[in-house]
Amino acid sequence: MGYKRNVFAAAVLVAGGFSLFAAQDAPAPKPLVRKDLLVLGSGVAPPPVRDIFRPRTSGVAAPAFRPGGPVVRPPAGGPAPAAPAGFTLSITYLGSIKSGGRIIGLVLRGGQTLDVGEGDEIAPGYRVVGVTAEAIVVQGPSGERKTFTKQGDRP
């Protein structure tokens, strides 16, 4: 009976040795981090190729944009109506918000959205004199007034 016990113990030791040997030869799993892609030692990252937060510009010219609005045609045989001299401000009135009993107009100027109220200055010399839900009135540096109607979706 002691002989069977020794044979069994020897068999267990041999099987354990083979399993350890087989585990050593198994291919290692693929690492999660590729060390060949890591920049080690330089400490300085290369400069970016382009700013990812700016849209790409192409070599193709942008299509001509013609702002909407009422079309004014000159009367037949008469001179064309003259635009107010000196009023060079170009804005688009997007709409309004009522806040604290005051109407605030949303204006698009030079690609930036501005929130303006009555009495605010949009540009040097150009002051808002009236804001409604449908239009905004701006007074120019020489006192002339121009009304900008709401652009965008209408019900």
Secondary structure, DSSP 8 states (H G I E B T S, - for coil): -HHHHHHHHHHHHHHHHHHHHHHHHS-----SS-GGGS--S-------SS-TTS----SS---------------TTS------TT-----EEEEEEEETTEEEEEEEETTEEEEE-TT-EEETTEEEEEE-SSEEEEE-TTS-EEEEEB-S---
